[in-house]
Amino acid sequence: MPGFVEHTTANGIVLIGTTAAMWYFGWSVGDIIAVDAGIAISSLILSPDMDLFTSKSMEDWGILKVFWWPYAKIVKHRDRLHTPILGTSVRWLYTMAILSIAVVPFALLVRNLGFHLTFAGETGDVVYYLLYLLDVFIGANIADATHFVLDMATTGFKEGLGHHHHREYFPLASEHRLEYEREHHREYEREHYHEPER
């Protein structure tokens, strides 16, 4: 099972290739930076491994990782939310919800103090900046797709296709498989996240 170093290396290679491709096809510098930022963010601090509370990406949040505890508790490691587009969307929306917890009270405090925050630009300006956000989201999906492909190329989905049929018709084999997956997962955590042996 690939760890943080392998995923980061793969995404770094993809970032270089994506940057070269965008430059070749005439993308603006601003768009290139935005896409690269999305790749970097999803590689380092919003990776699909946010569903694992002991992952390196989770540890990089420091004390703020407590906000991700519900996500890691609800979402099973390497399930459908480990995929690009769907998983990326959910993680970024979850992040926006976390930021709202801090931003909304601050905005209300500023308003109560008599300050009013207004946007003086035109509608076209809003669309202009939203397109940069779209670039960031595209970059995030590129990183998550690379993560997903690397996982699938090694050990596949934890809830992969065909598992349900094996559980239904071969319950004993299913139990052995589940025990193997648990042991493999424990070995992976000990190797990559330095968890002590039990």
N, C-alpha and C positions, 0 to 999 in steps of 0.2 A: 504494500500500500504506500503510495508516494506521500512524503511529508512536506513540511513547509518549504524546505530548501528546494526540493524537486519542483514543486508547484511554482515557486517564485522564479526559479531559473527558467522554466518553460515560458512563463508569462513575460519574463524579461526579453527572451528571444522573440516572442510574438510582438511585444511592444516595439522592438527595433524594426521588425519586418513591416508592421503596420505603419509606422512612421515613414519608412522609406516608400511604401506604396502610396500613402496619402500625398507625400511630397511629389512623387512621380506624376500622379493624376491631377496635380494642381490645386490641392486643398489649401486654404488660407492657413497662415501660421496660427491664428487664433483657434481654428477648428482642430488643427493637429494637436495643439497643446491641450485642448479640452478632451479629446479622445484619449490621449496619453494619460491625462489625469484620471479618467475613468478606469483605465487599465490598472494604473498604480493603486488607486483606492481599493478596487476589488481584489487586488493581489495581496495587499498588506493589511488592511483594517476592516474590509467588508467581504471577506472571501466566503465561499460556500461552507467552509469549515466553522462558521459561526454557530452551526448547530451542535458543535462539540465544545463544552464549557472549558476544557483544558487545552484548546488549540492555541497556537502562537498568535493568530489574529485576535482571539479573545483576550489573551494576556496583554496584548499591546494597548488595550483599552484601559488598563490599570484598574483603579477603583471603580471606574464607570462601567466595567463589565457586569456589574450587578444588574444594570438595566437589561442586559442580554440574557440573564438567567431564565426568564419565562420562555424566551424563544428557544434556547437550548434544551429546556425541559420539555416543551411541547413537540418540537420538531425532531424526528428521529434522524440520526446521522446517516447521510447519503440517501435520503428518501427523495421524493419528487421535488422538494424545494432545494435540492442540491443542483438542480438544472439551471441553465441560463434562461433568460426571459422571465419565466415564472418565479424561480427562486430569487433572481436578481431584483425583480419588481417588489417582491415581498420584503426582502432585506432592506431595500432603500426606503420603502414606505415605513417600515418599522423604525428606521433611523430618523426619518422625518418626524415620526411620532415622539421619539425620545427628545429630539431637539425642541419640539413644540413645548414639552414639559418645562424646559428652561426658558425659552424665548417668550412664550405667551405671558407668564407672570411678570417678566422684565418689561415687556411692552405695556402691560397694564399699569405697572408702577410708574413708568415714564409718563404715561398719559395722565395719571392722577396728579403728578407733579406739575402739570400744565404744559408739557411739551407734546407737540403733535407731529407725528411722522407722516409725511405725505410724499407721493411720487410725482415729480413735476414733469416727467417725460411724457411722450405720446404713446399711443397704442403700438405703433411700429417699433418703438424702443423695447417694449415688453416682449414682443415676438422675437426681436433680435437676440435678446439675452436668453429667452427660452430655447432658442435653437442651439445655443451653447450648452445648455443643460441636456438637450437631446444628444449632443455629441458626447458628453460625459457618460450618459446612459449607454450609448453604443459601445464606448470603450469598456464599460463595466461588463457588458454582455460578452464582449470578445474575451476578456480575462476569465469570466466564469465558464464560457464554452471551452476554453483551453483546459481549465481545471477539470471540467466534466469529462472531456475526451481522455485526459491522462488517467483519471480514475477508472473509466470504463476499459481502458487499454490494459489495466492491471488486474483489478479485482471485481469490477462491475458494480452494479447497483446492489445495495444491501437488500432492497425489496425488488430485485430484478425480475424480468419476465420468466415465467415458468415456476417460480418458487411456490406460488399458491397451489399449483397442480401437484407438486411434490408433497406438500403438506396434506393435501386432501387424500391422495391415493397411497402415499408411502409415509405414514406418520412417524415410524421408527427412524427412517432415513432422515426425515426432517429434523427430528430431535438431535441426531448426531451432527447434522449440518449447522443447526443453531448453536450447539455447544462449541463446534469448531470456530464459528464466526465470533462468538464471545471471546474465546481464547485468543484468536487472531487480533481482535480489537484491543484486548488487554496488552498483548505484546507490542502492538503499534503504539499505544499510549506510553508504555514504559520506554520505548526506543526514542520516540520523538518529543515527548513532553516530560521525560524524566520522572515518571511516577514511581514511587518505591514499590518493590516486590511485596506481595501479600502472602 
